[in-house]
Structures are given as structure tokens and as C-alpha cells.
């Protein structure tokens, strides 16, 4: 699992690559949680190269969403594949996030 964080003036893009399973989420979370301090911006979760997401990965997405909601920002999830869309549909995440 690899993540790349791209900071711009009004947005932060996080590019995910690989499997965001439980071990990867535990490794990735400390890198992403400081973004909560900047959650007044638009946070873009780019899933172009994300092949799998577990409940631990979904929890990271949800924590970022809650932080953005509290600070007046927003979270956009983009480029999810059919498997991840299915997980989002089953968990109700399709209704929680703006999907592009």
C-alpha cells in the first residue's frame, strides 16, 4: 500500500495505490490523521489505483469526512472501481461521500 499526499492552496489530494486492508490502514493512518487539522479544505481521496478497501480503510475515510464536516471542508472520493463501489454501496458510504 502506498499513499501520496499532494497539498495545494485549497485542496489536499491523497492518492491510494494497492490494498487498503487492516495492516495497511494501521500503517497509513498516522500519515493521514494530521490532515484533520487542514480539513477546512477540500480533501480528495483518489482511488484510481486502490484495489481493495477493508473496514479499517473505510474508518480512515470516515474520520477524514467527520473532520471536514466539523471544519467546513468536504471530502470527495474519486475514481473508485466496481469492487470498491460495491463495498461503498453495501456499507452506505455511497450516501456519505461525494463520488466522482
N, C-alpha and C positions, 0 to 999 in steps of 0.2 A: 504494500500500500504506500502510495506516495501522495503528498499534498503539496500544492504550490499556492502561495498566498500572494496576490497582486493587489497592492494598495494604490488607489487613485484618490483624487480630491474628494469625490462624493460617493465613492463605492469601494468595496473590497470584494475581490473575486477569489474564491477558493476552488482550485481545480483538483478534483479527486481522480486518482488513477489506481486501478486494481480492485481488491476486495476490501470493503469496509466491514470486516467481521469483528467479533468481540476483541481478539488480541490487537488488531489494527486500530480499533476505536480507542482502546486503552492507551495505545502509543500515540495516537493522533490528537486526542482530546487536550492534552496540555499545550499543544501548539495553537489550538483553535479557541480555547476559552478566553485568552486575553482579548480576542476580538469583541467580546461582550462589552468592553469599555468603549468601543467605537461603533456600537450598534445603532447610533443615530443616523448612520449612513445606510445605503443600500448594500446588503450583503448578497452576493450572487454565488450560489453553490453550483458550480459547473460539473455535471456528472457525465460528461461526454465519454470519459474513459473509465467510469465506475462500472464494474461488472457485477457487484453483489453488495447488498447492504443488510446488516443484521439489526436486531432491536437495539443493540448498543450504538450502532451508527445512526439509527433513527433518533435516538436520545440526543445525540450531539446536534442534529438538525433542529430538534425541538427546543433545546436550550438556547441556541442562537436565535430562533424565532421569538421566544419569550423575551430575550434581552432586547431585540429590535422593537418589539411591541411596547416594551416599557420605556424605551428611549425615543420613540417616534420614528424609528427606521423601518425598513422592511427587508424581507428575505425573499429572494427569487431563486427557484430551483430550475435549472435549465438542462436540456439535452439528456433526459432520462431514457434508458432503453425500456423495452417492453417488460422485462423481468422486474425491474425496479418500479416501473409504473404499476405493475400488478401488486407488489408489496405495498406501495403507497395507497392503492385502492382498498386492499384488504384491511389496512390499519387506519383508514380515514385521513391519512396525510394529504391526499389529493385535495381535500376540503380546507386544509390548514395552510397550504402554501400556494403561492402564485407559481404556476408551472409554465415554462416557455419551451 
